[in-house]
Amino acid sequence: MRNLIKGRKLSRDKDQRKALMKSLARSLFLKRKIKTTKAKAKEVSIFAEKAITRAKKGDLHSRRLLLKNFSPQIVKKLIQEIAPSFKERQGGYTRIIKLGPRKSDSSEMAIIELVE
């Protein structure tokens, strides 16, 4: 039993999960909306919201922490474009819209997008 263990494994080891979260969050910040499985959407929502909260501070320390996970172009977009649009918001920067099951393997699909 996985009681009190936070997060989903997503059938990957730790390094692959981290790379997946970075990739999905990067796509989310670039396109502002992506389609993925429901479990991945829930996990990337947590990852992306922490990054946006960090970007809202905008100081040097926050920028350096964001650069560990994202490229300089993504960090620049986060701090200059995305974070100011959420200045008054205290959380809940993403929205997950559930879709039907995928035809090939019946996994639940969802759209995750940044709230406007």
Secondary structure in CASP SS format (residue, H / E / C, confidence):
PFRMAT SS
TARGET T0000
AUTHOR 0000-0000-0000
METHOD secondary structure of the structure
MODEL  1
M C 1.00
R C 1.00
N C 1.00
L C 1.00
I C 1.00
K C 1.00
G C 1.00
R C 1.00
K C 1.00
L C 1.00
S C 1.00
R C 1.00
D C 1.00
K H 1.00
D H 1.00
Q H 1.00
R H 1.00
K H 1.00
A H 1.00
L H 1.00
M H 1.00
K H 1.00
S H 1.00
L H 1.00
A H 1.00
R H 1.00
S H 1.00
L H 1.00
F H 1.00
L H 1.00
K H 1.00
R C 1.00
K E 1.00
I E 1.00
K E 1.00
T E 1.00
T E 1.00
K H 1.00
A H 1.00
K H 1.00
A H 1.00
K H 1.00
E H 1.00
V H 1.00
S H 1.00
I H 1.00
F H 1.00
A H 1.00
E H 1.00
K H 1.00
A H 1.00
I H 1.00
T H 1.00
R H 1.00
A H 1.00
K H 1.00
K H 1.00
G C 1.00
D C 1.00
L H 1.00
H H 1.00
S H 1.00
R H 1.00
R H 1.00
L H 1.00
L H 1.00
L H 1.00
K H 1.00
N H 1.00
F C 1.00
S C 1.00
P H 1.00
Q H 1.00
I H 1.00
V H 1.00
K H 1.00
K H 1.00
L H 1.00
I H 1.00
Q H 1.00
E H 1.00
I H 1.00
A H 1.00
P H 1.00
S H 1.00
F C 1.00
K C 1.00
E C 1.00
R C 1.00
Q C 1.00
G C 1.00
G C 1.00
Y C 1.00
T E 1.00
R E 1.00
I E 1.00
I E 1.00
K E 1.00
L E 1.00
G E 1.00
P E 1.00
R C 1.00
K C 1.00
S C 1.00
D C 1.00
S C 1.00
S C 1.00
E E 1.00
M E 1.00
A E 1.00
I E 1.00
I E 1.00
E E 1.00
L E 1.00
V C 1.00
E C 1.00
END
